[in-house]
Amino acid sequence: MQHRPQGPVQPETQAHRKLRIEHEKQEPIREFKKKTREAALVRFWQKHRGRRFGTVIRYDCRKKLADAWPRVKGRIKDEDDMEPPQVVPGMNR
């Protein structure tokens, strides 16, 4: 429901007419934008539900090979780079 002023009806000025016409043109555009946004949000949430946020192992053979590599403090090391850990007296870990 629109607010209508009380009192005598004044003729519509050209500026008011332009504003009214612009507003009437914008209504279908607003409705279209609203529908396209809703559709985009539905697509977004469908994709979001389908995502896998955990670790995905695509090639089991690569995982087995990587697990077999020698590691020092979690880092992969070459066989010739590996040195025995040095023990420092007085240091407790």
Buried (B, 14 or more C-beta within 10 A) or exposed (E): EEEEEEEEEEEEEEEEEEEEEEEEEEEEEEEEEEEEEEEEEEEEEEEEEEEEEEEEEEEEEEEEEEEEEEEEEEEEEEEEEEEEEEEEEEEEE
